Amino acid sequence: MRYKLWRVSVFLAASVPPLYWLYCAVFGLLGPDPGKVLVDNLGLGALILLLITLAMTPMQQLTRWGGWIAVRRQLGLWCFAYVVLHLSGYVLFIAGLRLELVLRDLSERPYIIVGALAFVGLLALAVTSNRFSIRKLGRKWKTLHRLVYAILLLALLHMLWVVRADLGEWLAYALIGAALLLMRLSAVAGVLQRAGAFFRENPKKIEI
C-alpha cells in the first residue's frame, strides 16, 4: 500500500475528535446539554470532512502529489461515519428514541428534510465506494459520485437553518464550499442540469 504512514495519520486524525467529544460528555465538560453539543459537533465535523474530501483533487492538481487522492476515499467514508453518528445522536438525545417524533420532524421541519436527503446521498456514495462498484457501474460510477456536489449544497443549507442566529461561521464554510465547487464548475453544472430534468419529468416525486 502506497502512502501507508500518511493513510494511518489521516485515520488517527479523523478518529480522535469523536472520542474526545465523548470523553468531554462523560466528564460533564460539554455544558448542561451535552447531547445537543455532541450532535452539533458531529454535524460540523461531517461538513468539514466533506470539504476536505472535495479539496483533495485540487491539492493533487496543485502539488502533483498522489497522497491527496490516496486518502480521498477514506475521508469520504469518515464523513459518512460522522453523519451516521450525527443522525444517531439526534435520534438518541434530541428525539429520545421516539419514532413518532422523528417521523414528525421528518415531515414538518425543513432542515431535517434537507439533512435526510444529504444522508441518503452520502449513503449511496458510501455503499459504492469500493472497487467492485467501480467495476460494476463503469462510467455511471463517476456520474453517481458527482452527487457529492449536491450533497455539499444540502449540507450547507442544513447548517444554515440550524445556525440562523449566527451566520459568521456558516459563511466561512459556505465560501470554502463555493470555491471548491467553482473549481469543478462544469461537473456541477452537469449535475444540476440532470437534477432539473429529473424534477421536471417527475414532479410528483418531489411533493412533500
TIRO-2110 file (N, C-alpha, C; in Angstrom, 1 decimal):
// TIRO-2110
0.8, -1.2, 0.0, N, 1, A
0.0, 0.0, 0.0, CA, 1, A
0.9, 1.2, 0.0, C, 1, A
0.6, 2.1, -0.9, N, 2, A
1.4, 3.4, -1.0, CA, 2, A
0.9, 4.4, 0.0, C, 2, A
1.8, 5.2, 0.5, N, 3, A
1.5, 6.3, 1.5, CA, 3, A
0.9, 5.7, 2.7, C, 3, A
1.4, 4.6, 3.2, N, 4, A
0.9, 3.9, 4.4, CA, 4, A
0.8, 4.8, 5.6, C, 4, A
2.0, 5.4, 5.9, N, 5, A
2.1, 6.3, 7.1, CA, 5, A
1.1, 7.4, 7.0, C, 5, A
0.9, 8.0, 5.8, N, 6, A
0.0, 9.1, 5.6, CA, 6, A
-1.4, 8.7, 5.8, C, 6, A
-1.8, 7.5, 5.3, N, 7, A
-3.1, 6.9, 5.5, CA, 7, A
-3.4, 6.7, 6.9, C, 7, A
-2.5, 6.1, 7.7, N, 8, A
-2.7, 5.9, 9.1, CA, 8, A
-2.8, 7.2, 9.8, C, 8, A
-2.0, 8.2, 9.5, N, 9, A
-2.1, 9.5, 10.1, CA, 9, A
-3.5, 10.1, 9.9, C, 9, A
-4.0, 10.0, 8.7, N, 10, A
-5.4, 10.6, 8.4, CA, 10, A
-6.4, 9.8, 9.2, C, 10, A
-6.3, 8.5, 9.3, N, 11, A
-7.2, 7.7, 10.1, CA, 11, A
-7.2, 8.1, 11.6, C, 11, A
-6.1, 8.3, 12.1, N, 12, A
-6.0, 8.7, 13.5, CA, 12, A
-6.5, 10.1, 13.8, C, 12, A
-6.2, 11.0, 12.8, N, 13, A
-6.7, 12.4, 13.0, CA, 13, A
-8.2, 12.5, 12.9, C, 13, A
-8.8, 11.6, 12.1, N, 14, A
-10.3, 11.6, 11.9, CA, 14, A
-11.0, 10.9, 13.1, C, 14, A
-10.3, 10.0, 13.7, N, 15, A
-10.9, 9.2, 14.8, CA, 15, A
-10.8, 9.9, 16.1, C, 15, A
-9.9, 10.8, 16.3, N, 16, A
-9.7, 11.5, 17.6, CA, 16, A
-10.9, 12.4, 18.0, C, 16, A
-11.4, 13.3, 17.2, N, 17, A
-12.4, 14.2, 17.7, CA, 17, A
-13.7, 13.5, 18.3, C, 17, A
-14.3, 12.5, 17.7, N, 18, A
-15.4, 11.9, 18.3, CA, 18, A
-15.1, 11.3, 19.7, C, 18, A
-13.9, 10.7, 19.8, N, 19, A
-13.5, 10.1, 21.1, CA, 19, A
-13.3, 11.2, 22.1, C, 19, A
-12.7, 12.3, 21.7, N, 20, A
-12.5, 13.5, 22.6, CA, 20, A
-13.9, 14.0, 23.1, C, 20, A
-14.8, 14.2, 22.1, N, 21, A
-16.1, 14.8, 22.5, CA, 21, A
-16.9, 13.8, 23.4, C, 21, A
-16.7, 12.5, 23.2, N, 22, A
-17.4, 11.6, 24.1, CA, 22, A
-16.8, 11.6, 25.5, C, 22, A
-15.4, 11.8, 25.5, N, 23, A
-14.8, 11.9, 26.8, CA, 23, A
-15.3, 13.2, 27.6, C, 23, A
-15.4, 14.3, 26.8, N, 24, A
-15.9, 15.5, 27.4, CA, 24, A
-17.4, 15.4, 27.9, C, 24, A
-18.2, 14.6, 27.2, N, 25, A
-19.6, 14.4, 27.6, CA, 25, A
-19.6, 13.6, 28.8, C, 25, A
-18.8, 12.5, 28.9, N, 26, A
-18.8, 11.7, 30.1, CA, 26, A
-18.4, 12.4, 31.3, C, 26, A
-17.5, 13.3, 31.2, N, 27, A
-17.0, 14.0, 32.4, CA, 27, A
-17.6, 15.4, 32.6, C, 27, A
-18.7, 15.7, 31.9, N, 28, A
-19.5, 16.9, 32.1, CA, 28, A
-18.8, 18.1, 31.6, C, 28, A
-18.1, 18.1, 30.5, N, 29, A
-17.3, 19.2, 30.0, CA, 29, A
-18.0, 19.9, 28.8, C, 29, A
-19.2, 19.4, 28.5, N, 30, A
-19.9, 20.0, 27.3, CA, 30, A
-21.1, 20.8, 27.7, C, 30, A
-21.2, 21.2, 29.0, N, 31, A
-22.3, 22.1, 29.4, CA, 31, A
-23.5, 21.4, 29.8, C, 31, A
-24.6, 22.1, 30.0, N, 32, A
-25.8, 21.5, 30.6, CA, 32, A
-26.6, 20.6, 29.6, C, 32, A
-26.3, 20.7, 28.3, N, 33, A
-27.0, 19.8, 27.3, CA, 33, A
-25.9, 19.1, 26.4, C, 33, A
-25.2, 18.2, 27.0, N, 34, A
-24.1, 17.5, 26.2, CA, 34, A
-24.5, 16.8, 25.0, C, 34, A
-25.8, 16.3, 25.0, N, 35, A
-26.3, 15.5, 23.9, CA, 35, A
-26.4, 16.4, 22.6, C, 35, A
-26.9, 17.6, 22.8, N, 36, A
-27.1, 18.6, 21.7, CA, 36, A
-25.7, 19.0, 21.2, C, 36, A
-24.8, 19.2, 22.1, N, 37, A
-23.4, 19.7, 21.7, CA, 37, A
-22.7, 18.6, 20.9, C, 37, A
-22.9, 17.3, 21.3, N, 38, A
-22.4, 16.2, 20.6, CA, 38, A
-22.9, 16.1, 19.2, C, 38, A
-24.2, 16.3, 19.1, N, 39, A
-24.9, 16.3, 17.8, CA, 39, A
-24.4, 17.4, 16.9, C, 39, A
-24.3, 18.6, 17.4, N, 40, A
-23.8, 19.7, 16.7, CA, 40, A
-22.4, 19.6, 16.2, C, 40, A
-21.5, 19.1, 17.1, N, 41, A
-20.1, 18.9, 16.8, CA, 41, A
-19.9, 17.8, 15.7, C, 41, A
-20.7, 16.8, 15.8, N, 42, A
-20.6, 15.7, 14.8, CA, 42, A
-21.1, 16.2, 13.4, C, 42, A
-22.1, 17.0, 13.4, N, 43, A
-22.6, 17.5, 12.2, CA, 43, A
-21.6, 18.5, 11.5, C, 43, A
-21.0, 19.3, 12.4, N, 44, A
-20.0, 20.3, 11.9, CA, 44, A
-18.7, 19.5, 11.4, C, 44, A
-18.4, 18.5, 12.2, N, 45, A
-17.2, 17.7, 11.8, CA, 45, A
-17.5, 17.0, 10.4, C, 45, A
-18.7, 16.5, 10.2, N, 46, A
-19.0, 15.9, 8.9, CA, 46, A
-18.9, 16.9, 7.8, C, 46, A
-19.3, 18.1, 8.0, N, 47, A
-19.2, 19.1, 6.9, CA, 47, A
-17.8, 19.5, 6.6, C, 47, A
-17.0, 19.6, 7.7, N, 48, A
-15.5, 19.9, 7.5, CA, 48, A
-14.9, 18.7, 6.7, C, 48, A
-15.2, 17.5, 7.1, N, 49, A
-14.6, 16.4, 6.4, CA, 49, A
-15.0, 16.3, 4.9, C, 49, A
-16.3, 16.7, 4.6, N, 50, A
-16.8, 16.8, 3.3, CA, 50, A
-16.0, 17.8, 2.5, C, 50, A
-15.8, 19.0, 3.1, N, 51, A
-15.0, 20.0, 2.4, CA, 51, A
-13.5, 19.5, 2.2, C, 51, A
-12.9, 18.9, 3.1, N, 52, A
-11.6, 18.4, 3.0, CA, 52, A
-11.5, 17.3, 1.9, C, 52, A
-12.5, 16.5, 1.8, N, 53, A
-12.6, 15.4, 0.8, CA, 53, A
-12.6, 16.1, -0.6, C, 53, A
-13.4, 17.1, -0.8, N, 54, A
-13.5, 17.8, -2.0, CA, 54, A
-12.2, 18.6, -2.4, C, 54, A
-11.5, 18.9, -1.3, N, 55, A
-10.2, 19.6, -1.6, CA, 55, A
-9.1, 18.8, -2.0, C, 55, A
-9.2, 17.4, -2.0, N, 56, A
-8.1, 16.5, -2.3, CA, 56, A
-7.7, 16.6, -3.8, C, 56, A
-8.7, 16.7, -4.7, N, 57, A
-8.4, 16.8, -6.1, CA, 57, A
-7.7, 18.1, -6.4, C, 57, A
-8.1, 19.2, -6.0, N, 58, A
-7.4, 20.5, -6.3, CA, 58, A
-6.0, 20.5, -5.7, C, 58, A
-5.8, 19.9, -4.5, N, 59, A
-4.5, 19.8, -3.9, CA, 59, A
-3.6, 18.9, -4.7, C, 59, A
-4.1, 17.8, -5.2, N, 60, A
-3.3, 17.0, -6.1, CA, 60, A
-2.9, 17.7, -7.4, C, 60, A
-3.8, 18.5, -7.9, N, 61, A
-3.5, 19.2, -9.2, CA, 61, A
-2.5, 20.3, -8.9, C, 61, A
-2.5, 20.9, -7.7, N, 62, A
-1.6, 22.0, -7.4, CA, 62, A
-0.2, 21.4, -7.1, C, 62, A
-0.1, 20.3, -6.4, N, 63, A
1.2, 19.8, -5.9, CA, 63, A
1.7, 18.6, -6.7, C, 63, A
0.9, 18.0, -7.4, N, 64, A
1.3, 16.8, -8.2, CA, 64, A
1.7, 15.7, -7.3, C, 64, A
1.2, 15.7, -6.0, N, 65, A
1.5, 14.6, -5.1, CA, 65, A
0.3, 13.7, -5.0, C, 65, A
0.5, 12.4, -5.2, N, 66, A
-0.6, 11.4, -5.2, CA, 66, A
-1.2, 11.1, -3.9, C, 66, A
-0.6, 11.5, -2.8, N, 67, A
-1.0, 11.2, -1.5, CA, 67, A
-2.4, 11.8, -1.2, C, 67, A
-2.7, 12.9, -1.8, N, 68, A
-4.0, 13.6, -1.5, CA, 68, A
-5.1, 12.7, -2.0, C, 68, A
-5.0, 12.2, -3.2, N, 69, A
-6.0, 11.3, -3.8, CA, 69, A
-6.1, 10.0, -3.1, C, 69, A
-4.9, 9.5, -2.5, N, 70, A
-4.9, 8.2, -1.9, CA, 70, A
-5.8, 8.2, -0.6, C, 70, A
-6.0, 9.3, 0.0, N, 71, A
-6.8, 9.3, 1.2, CA, 71, A
-8.2, 9.9, 1.0, C, 71, A
-8.6, 10.2, -0.3, N, 72, A
-9.8, 10.8, -0.6, CA, 72, A
-11.0, 9.9, -0.2, C, 72, A
-10.9, 8.6, -0.6, N, 73, A
-12.0, 7.7, -0.3, CA, 73, A
-12.1, 7.5, 1.2, C, 73, A
-11.0, 7.4, 1.9, N, 74, A
-11.0, 7.3, 3.4, CA, 74, A
-11.7, 8.5, 4.0, C, 74, A
-11.4, 9.7, 3.6, N, 75, A
-12.0, 10.9, 4.1, CA, 75, A
-13.5, 10.9, 3.9, C, 75, A
-13.9, 10.5, 2.7, N, 76, A
-15.3, 10.4, 2.3, CA, 76, A
-16.1, 9.5, 3.3, C, 76, A
-15.5, 8.3, 3.5, N, 77, A
-16.1, 7.3, 4.4, CA, 77, A
-16.1, 7.8, 5.9, C, 77, A
-15.1, 8.6, 6.3, N, 78, A
-15.1, 9.2, 7.6, CA, 78, A
-16.2, 10.2, 7.7, C, 78, A
-16.4, 11.0, 6.6, N, 79, A
-17.5, 11.9, 6.6, CA, 79, A
-18.8, 11.2, 6.8, C, 79, A
-19.0, 10.1, 6.1, N, 80, A
-20.3, 9.3, 6.3, CA, 80, A
-20.4, 8.8, 7.7, C, 80, A
-19.3, 8.4, 8.3, N, 81, A
-19.3, 7.9, 9.7, CA, 81, A
-19.7, 8.9, 10.6, C, 81, A
-19.2, 10.2, 10.4, N, 82, A
-19.6, 11.3, 11.3, CA, 82, A
-21.1, 11.6, 11.1, C, 82, A
-21.6, 11.5, 9.9, N, 83, A
-23.0, 11.7, 9.7, CA, 83, A
-23.9, 10.7, 10.3, C, 83, A
-23.5, 9.4, 10.3, N, 84, A
-24.2, 8.4, 11.0, CA, 84, A
-24.2, 8.6, 12.5, C, 84, A
-23.1, 9.0, 13.0, N, 85, A
-23.1, 9.4, 14.5, CA, 85, A
-23.9, 10.6, 14.8, C, 85, A
-23.9, 11.6, 13.9, N, 86, A
-24.7, 12.8, 14.0, CA, 86, A
-26.2, 12.4, 14.0, C, 86, A
-26.6, 11.6, 13.1, N, 87, A
-28.0, 11.1, 13.0, CA, 87, A
-28.4, 10.3, 14.2, C, 87, A
-27.5, 9.4, 14.6, N, 88, A
-27.8, 8.6, 15.8, CA, 88, A
-27.9, 9.4, 17.1, C, 88, A
-27.0, 10.5, 17.2, N, 89, A
-27.1, 11.4, 18.3, CA, 89, A
-28.5, 12.1, 18.3, C, 89, A
-28.9, 12.5, 17.1, N, 90, A
-30.2, 13.2, 17.0, CA, 90, A
-31.3, 12.3, 17.5, C, 90, A
-31.3, 11.0, 17.0, N, 91, A
-32.4, 10.1, 17.4, CA, 91, A
-32.3, 9.8, 18.9, C, 91, A
-31.1, 9.7, 19.5, N, 92, A
-31.0, 9.3, 20.9, CA, 92, A
-31.2, 10.5, 21.8, C, 92, A
-30.5, 11.6, 21.5, N, 93, A
-30.5, 12.7, 22.5, CA, 93, A
-31.6, 13.8, 22.2, C, 93, A
-31.9, 14.0, 21.0, N, 94, A
-32.9, 15.1, 20.7, CA, 94, A
-34.3, 14.5, 20.6, C, 94, A
-34.5, 13.3, 19.9, N, 95, A
-35.8, 12.7, 19.8, CA, 95, A
-36.1, 11.7, 20.9, C, 95, A
-35.1, 11.4, 21.7, N, 96, A
-35.3, 10.5, 22.8, CA, 96, A
-35.8, 9.1, 22.4, C, 96, A
-35.3, 8.6, 21.2, N, 97, A
-35.6, 7.3, 20.7, CA, 97, A
-37.1, 7.1, 20.4, C, 97, A
-37.8, 8.3, 20.2, N, 98, A
-39.3, 8.2, 19.9, CA, 98, A
-39.4, 8.3, 18.4, C, 98, A
-39.9, 7.2, 17.8, N, 99, A
-40.0, 7.1, 16.3, CA, 99, A
-41.0, 8.1, 15.8, C, 99, A
-42.1, 8.3, 16.6, N, 100, A
-43.1, 9.3, 16.1, CA, 100, A
-42.6, 10.7, 16.0, C, 100, A
-41.7, 11.0, 17.0, N, 101, A
-41.1, 12.4, 16.9, CA, 101, A
-40.2, 12.5, 15.7, C, 101, A
-39.4, 11.5, 15.4, N, 102, A
-38.5, 11.5, 14.3, CA, 102, A
-39.3, 11.7, 13.0, C, 102, A
-40.4, 10.9, 12.9, N, 103, A
-41.2, 11.0, 11.7, CA, 103, A
-41.9, 12.3, 11.6, C, 103, A
-42.3, 12.9, 12.7, N, 104, A
-42.9, 14.2, 12.6, CA, 104, A
-42.0, 15.3, 12.2, C, 104, A
-40.7, 15.2, 12.8, N, 105, A
-39.7, 16.2, 12.4, CA, 105, A
-39.4, 16.0, 10.9, C, 105, A
-39.3, 14.8, 10.4, N, 106, A
-39.0, 14.5, 9.0, CA, 106, A
-40.0, 15.0, 8.1, C, 106, A
-41.3, 15.2, 8.5, N, 107, A
-42.3, 15.7, 7.7, CA, 107, A
-42.6, 17.2, 7.8, C, 107, A
-42.1, 17.8, 8.9, N, 108, A
-42.5, 19.1, 9.2, CA, 108, A
-41.3, 20.1, 9.2, C, 108, A
-40.2, 19.7, 9.6, N, 109, A
-39.0, 20.6, 9.7, CA, 109, A
-38.2, 20.6, 8.5, C, 109, A
-38.0, 21.7, 7.8, N, 110, A
-37.3, 21.7, 6.5, CA, 110, A
-35.8, 21.3, 6.7, C, 110, A
-35.2, 21.7, 7.8, N, 111, A
-33.8, 21.4, 7.9, CA, 111, A
-33.5, 19.9, 8.2, C, 111, A
-34.5, 19.2, 8.8, N, 112, A
-34.4, 17.8, 9.0, CA, 112, A
-34.6, 17.1, 7.6, C, 112, A
-35.5, 17.6, 6.8, N, 113, A
-35.7, 17.0, 5.5, CA, 113, A
-34.5, 17.1, 4.6, C, 113, A
-33.9, 18.3, 4.6, N, 114, A
-32.7, 18.6, 3.9, CA, 114, A
-31.5, 17.7, 4.4, C, 114, A
-31.4, 17.6, 5.7, N, 115, A
-30.4, 16.7, 6.3, CA, 115, A
-30.6, 15.3, 5.9, C, 115, A
-31.8, 14.8, 5.9, N, 116, A
-32.1, 13.4, 5.5, CA, 116, A
-31.8, 13.2, 4.0, C, 116, A
-32.0, 14.1, 3.2, N, 117, A
-31.7, 14.0, 1.7, CA, 117, A
-30.1, 13.9, 1.6, C, 117, A
-29.4, 14.7, 2.3, N, 118, A
-28.0, 14.7, 2.3, CA, 118, A
-27.5, 13.3, 2.8, C, 118, A
-28.1, 12.8, 3.8, N, 119, A
-27.7, 11.5, 4.4, CA, 119, A
-27.9, 10.4, 3.3, C, 119, A
-29.1, 10.4, 2.6, N, 120, A
-29.4, 9.4, 1.6, CA, 120, A
-28.3, 9.4, 0.5, C, 120, A
-28.0, 10.7, 0.1, N, 121, A
-26.9, 10.8, -0.9, CA, 121, A
-25.6, 10.3, -0.5, C, 121, A
-25.2, 10.6, 0.8, N, 122, A
-23.9, 10.1, 1.3, CA, 122, A
-24.0, 8.5, 1.4, C, 122, A
-25.1, 8.0, 1.8, N, 123, A
-25.3, 6.6, 1.9, CA, 123, A
-25.0, 5.9, 0.6, C, 123, A
-25.6, 6.5, -0.5, N, 124, A
-25.4, 5.9, -1.9, CA, 124, A
-23.9, 5.9, -2.2, C, 124, A
-23.2, 7.0, -1.9, N, 125, A
-21.8, 7.1, -2.2, CA, 125, A
-20.9, 6.2, -1.4, C, 125, A
-21.3, 6.0, -0.1, N, 126, A
-20.5, 5.2, 0.8, CA, 126, A
-20.7, 3.7, 0.4, C, 126, A
-21.9, 3.3, 0.0, N, 127, A
-22.1, 1.9, -0.4, CA, 127, A
-21.4, 1.6, -1.7, C, 127, A
-21.2, 2.5, -2.5, N, 128, A
-20.5, 2.3, -3.8, CA, 128, A
-19.0, 2.7, -3.8, C, 128, A
-18.5, 3.0, -2.6, N, 129, A
-17.1, 3.4, -2.5, CA, 129, A
-16.2, 2.2, -2.4, C, 129, A
-16.2, 1.3, -3.4, N, 130, A
-15.4, 0.1, -3.4, CA, 130, A
-15.1, -0.3, -4.8, C, 130, A
-14.1, -1.1, -4.9, N, 131, A
-13.6, -1.5, -6.3, CA, 131, A
-14.6, -2.3, -7.1, C, 131, A
-15.4, -3.1, -6.4, N, 132, A
-16.4, -3.9, -7.0, CA, 132, A
-17.5, -2.9, -7.7, C, 132, A
-17.9, -1.9, -7.0, N, 133, A
-18.9, -1.0, -7.5, CA, 133, A
-18.3, -0.2, -8.7, C, 133, A
-17.0, 0.2, -8.6, N, 134, A
-16.4, 0.9, -9.7, CA, 134, A
-16.4, 0.1, -10.9, C, 134, A
-16.1, -1.2, -10.8, N, 135, A
-16.1, -2.1, -12.0, CA, 135, A
-17.5, -2.4, -12.5, C, 135, A
-18.4, -2.6, -11.6, N, 136, A
-19.8, -2.9, -11.9, CA, 136, A
-20.5, -1.7, -12.6, C, 136, A
-20.3, -0.5, -12.1, N, 137, A
-21.0, 0.6, -12.6, CA, 137, A
-20.3, 1.3, -13.8, C, 137, A
-19.1, 1.0, -14.0, N, 138, A
-18.3, 1.6, -15.1, CA, 138, A
-18.4, 3.1, -15.1, C, 138, A
-18.8, 3.7, -16.2, N, 139, A
-18.8, 5.2, -16.3, CA, 139, A
-19.9, 5.8, -15.4, C, 139, A
-20.9, 5.0, -15.1, N, 140, A
-22.0, 5.5, -14.3, CA, 140, A
-21.5, 5.8, -12.8, C, 140, A
-20.4, 5.1, -12.4, N, 141, A
-19.9, 5.4, -11.1, CA, 141, A
-19.5, 6.8, -10.9, C, 141, A
-18.8, 7.3, -11.9, N, 142, A
-18.3, 8.7, -11.8, CA, 142, A
-19.5, 9.7, -11.7, C, 142, A
-20.5, 9.4, -12.6, N, 143, A
-21.7, 10.2, -12.6, CA, 143, A
-22.4, 10.2, -11.2, C, 143, A
-22.5, 9.0, -10.7, N, 144, A
-23.2, 8.9, -9.4, CA, 144, A
-22.4, 9.7, -8.3, C, 144, A
-21.1, 9.6, -8.3, N, 145, A
-20.3, 10.2, -7.2, CA, 145, A
-20.2, 11.7, -7.4, C, 145, A
-20.7, 12.2, -8.5, N, 146, A
-20.8, 13.7, -8.6, CA, 146, A
-22.0, 14.2, -7.8, C, 146, A
-22.8, 13.3, -7.3, N, 147, A
-23.8, 13.8, -6.3, CA, 147, A
-23.2, 14.5, -5.1, C, 147, A
-21.9, 14.3, -4.9, N, 148, A
-21.3, 14.9, -3.7, CA, 148, A
-21.4, 16.4, -3.8, C, 148, A
-21.5, 17.0, -5.0, N, 149, A
-21.7, 18.5, -5.1, CA, 149, A
-23.1, 18.9, -4.6, C, 149, A
-24.1, 18.1, -5.0, N, 150, A
-25.4, 18.4, -4.5, CA, 150, A
-25.5, 18.2, -3.0, C, 150, A
-24.8, 17.2, -2.5, N, 151, A
-24.8, 16.9, -1.1, CA, 151, A
-24.2, 18.0, -0.3, C, 151, A
-23.1, 18.6, -0.8, N, 152, A
-22.5, 19.7, -0.2, CA, 152, A
-23.5, 20.9, 0.0, C, 152, A
-24.2, 21.2, -1.1, N, 153, A
-25.2, 22.3, -1.1, CA, 153, A
-26.3, 22.0, 0.0, C, 153, A
-26.7, 20.7, 0.0, N, 154, A
-27.7, 20.3, 1.0, CA, 154, A
-27.2, 20.5, 2.4, C, 154, A
-25.9, 20.1, 2.6, N, 155, A
-25.3, 20.1, 4.0, CA, 155, A
-25.2, 21.6, 4.4, C, 155, A
-24.8, 22.5, 3.5, N, 156, A
-24.7, 23.9, 3.8, CA, 156, A
-26.1, 24.5, 4.1, C, 156, A
-27.1, 24.1, 3.4, N, 157, A
-28.4, 24.6, 3.6, CA, 157, A
-28.9, 24.1, 5.0, C, 157, A
-28.6, 22.8, 5.3, N, 158, A
-29.0, 22.2, 6.6, CA, 158, A
-28.4, 23.0, 7.7, C, 158, A
-27.1, 23.4, 7.6, N, 159, A
-26.4, 24.1, 8.6, CA, 159, A
-26.9, 25.5, 8.7, C, 159, A
-27.3, 26.1, 7.6, N, 160, A
-27.8, 27.5, 7.6, CA, 160, A
-29.1, 27.6, 8.4, C, 160, A
-30.0, 26.6, 8.3, N, 161, A
-31.2, 26.6, 9.0, CA, 161, A
-31.0, 26.4, 10.5, C, 161, A
-29.9, 25.6, 10.8, N, 162, A
-29.6, 25.3, 12.2, CA, 162, A
-29.0, 26.5, 13.0, C, 162, A
-28.2, 27.3, 12.3, N, 163, A
-27.4, 28.4, 12.9, CA, 163, A
-27.9, 29.7, 12.4, C, 163, A
-29.2, 29.9, 12.2, N, 164, A
-29.7, 31.1, 11.6, CA, 164, A
-29.3, 32.4, 12.4, C, 164, A
-29.1, 32.3, 13.7, N, 165, A
-28.8, 33.5, 14.5, CA, 165, A
-27.3, 33.9, 14.4, C, 165, A
-26.5, 33.0, 13.9, N, 166, A
-25.0, 33.3, 13.9, CA, 166, A
-24.5, 32.8, 12.5, C, 166, A
-24.4, 33.7, 11.5, N, 167, A
-24.1, 33.3, 10.2, CA, 167, A
-22.6, 33.5, 9.9, C, 167, A
-21.8, 34.0, 10.8, N, 168, A
-20.4, 34.2, 10.5, CA, 168, A
-19.7, 32.9, 10.2, C, 168, A
-19.8, 32.0, 11.1, N, 169, A
-19.1, 30.7, 10.9, CA, 169, A
-19.6, 30.0, 9.6, C, 169, A
-21.0, 30.0, 9.5, N, 170, A
-21.6, 29.4, 8.3, CA, 170, A
-21.0, 30.0, 7.0, C, 170, A
-20.9, 31.3, 7.0, N, 171, A
-20.4, 32.0, 5.8, CA, 171, A
-19.0, 31.5, 5.4, C, 171, A
-18.2, 31.3, 6.4, N, 172, A
-16.8, 30.8, 6.1, CA, 172, A
-16.8, 29.5, 5.4, C, 172, A
-17.6, 28.6, 5.9, N, 173, A
-17.7, 27.2, 5.3, CA, 173, A
-18.4, 27.3, 3.9, C, 173, A
-19.4, 28.2, 3.8, N, 174, A
-20.0, 28.4, 2.5, CA, 174, A
-19.1, 28.9, 1.5, C, 174, A
-18.2, 29.8, 1.8, N, 175, A
-17.2, 30.4, 0.9, CA, 175, A
-16.2, 29.4, 0.5, C, 175, A
-15.8, 28.6, 1.4, N, 176, A
-14.9, 27.5, 1.1, CA, 176, A
-15.5, 26.5, 0.1, C, 176, A
-16.8, 26.1, 0.4, N, 177, A
-17.5, 25.2, -0.4, CA, 177, A
-17.7, 25.8, -1.8, C, 177, A
-18.0, 27.1, -1.9, N, 178, A
-18.3, 27.8, -3.2, CA, 178, A
-17.0, 27.8, -4.0, C, 178, A
-15.8, 28.0, -3.3, N, 179, A
-14.6, 28.0, -4.1, CA, 179, A
-14.3, 26.6, -4.6, C, 179, A
-14.6, 25.5, -3.8, N, 180, A
-14.3, 24.2, -4.3, CA, 180, A
-15.3, 23.8, -5.4, C, 180, A
-16.5, 24.3, -5.4, N, 181, A
-17.5, 24.0, -6.4, CA, 181, A
-17.1, 24.7, -7.7, C, 181, A
-16.6, 26.0, -7.6, N, 182, A
-16.2, 26.7, -8.8, CA, 182, A
-15.0, 26.1, -9.5, C, 182, A
-14.2, 25.3, -8.8, N, 183, A
-13.1, 24.6, -9.4, CA, 183, A
-13.6, 23.5, -10.3, C, 183, A
-14.8, 23.1, -10.0, N, 184, A
-15.4, 21.9, -10.7, CA, 184, A
-16.7, 22.4, -11.4, C, 184, A
-16.7, 23.6, -11.9, N, 185, A
-17.9, 24.3, -12.4, CA, 185, A
-18.6, 23.4, -13.5, C, 185, A
-17.9, 22.9, -14.4, N, 186, A
-18.5, 22.1, -15.5, CA, 186, A
-19.2, 20.9, -15.0, C, 186, A
-18.6, 20.2, -14.0, N, 187, A
-19.2, 19.0, -13.4, CA, 187, A
-20.4, 19.3, -12.6, C, 187, A
-20.4, 20.4, -11.9, N, 188, A
-21.5, 20.8, -11.1, CA, 188, A
-22.7, 21.2, -12.0, C, 188, A
-22.4, 21.9, -13.1, N, 189, A
-23.4, 22.3, -14.0, CA, 189, A
-24.1, 21.1, -14.6, C, 189, A
-23.4, 20.1, -14.9, N, 190, A
-24.0, 18.8, -15.4, CA, 190, A
-24.9, 18.2, -14.4, C, 190, A
-24.5, 18.1, -13.1, N, 191, A
-25.3, 17.5, -12.1, CA, 191, A
-26.6, 18.3, -11.9, C, 191, A
-26.5, 19.6, -11.8, N, 192, A
-27.7, 20.5, -11.7, CA, 192, A
-28.6, 20.3, -12.9, C, 192, A
-28.1, 20.2, -14.1, N, 193, A
-28.9, 20.1, -15.3, CA, 193, A
-29.7, 18.8, -15.2, C, 193, A
-29.0, 17.7, -14.9, N, 194, A
-29.7, 16.4, -14.8, CA, 194, A
-30.7, 16.4, -13.7, C, 194, A
-30.4, 17.0, -12.5, N, 195, A
-31.4, 17.1, -11.4, CA, 195, A
-32.6, 17.9, -11.9, C, 195, A
-32.4, 19.0, -12.6, N, 196, A
-33.5, 19.8, -13.0, CA, 196, A
-34.4, 19.0, -14.0, C, 196, A
-33.8, 18.3, -14.9, N, 197, A
-34.5, 17.5, -15.9, CA, 197, A
-35.3, 16.4, -15.2, C, 197, A
-34.7, 15.8, -14.1, N, 198, A
-35.4, 14.8, -13.4, CA, 198, A
-36.7, 15.3, -12.7, C, 198, A
-36.5, 16.5, -12.1, N, 199, A
-37.6, 17.1, -11.3, CA, 199, A
-38.7, 17.6, -12.3, C, 199, A
-38.3, 18.0, -13.5, N, 200, A
-39.4, 18.4, -14.5, CA, 200, A
-40.1, 17.2, -15.0, C, 200, A
-39.5, 16.1, -15.1, N, 201, A
-40.1, 14.9, -15.7, CA, 201, A
-40.9, 14.1, -14.6, C, 201, A
-40.5, 14.4, -13.3, N, 202, A
-41.2, 13.6, -12.2, CA, 202, A
-41.6, 14.6, -11.1, C, 202, A
-42.5, 15.5, -11.4, N, 203, A
-42.9, 16.5, -10.4, CA, 203, A
-43.5, 15.9, -9.2, C, 203, A
-44.2, 14.8, -9.3, N, 204, A
-44.9, 14.2, -8.2, CA, 204, A
-44.0, 13.6, -7.2, C, 204, A
-42.8, 13.3, -7.6, N, 205, A
-41.8, 12.6, -6.7, CA, 205, A
-41.2, 13.6, -5.7, C, 205, A
-41.4, 14.9, -5.9, N, 206, A
-40.7, 15.9, -5.0, CA, 206, A
-41.8, 16.6, -4.2, C, 206, A
-43.0, 16.2, -4.2, N, 207, A
-44.1, 16.8, -3.4, CA, 207, A
-43.8, 16.3, -2.0, C, 207, A
-44.0, 17.3, -1.0, N, 208, A
-43.8, 17.0, 0.4, CA, 208, A
-45.2, 17.0, 1.1, C, 208, A
END
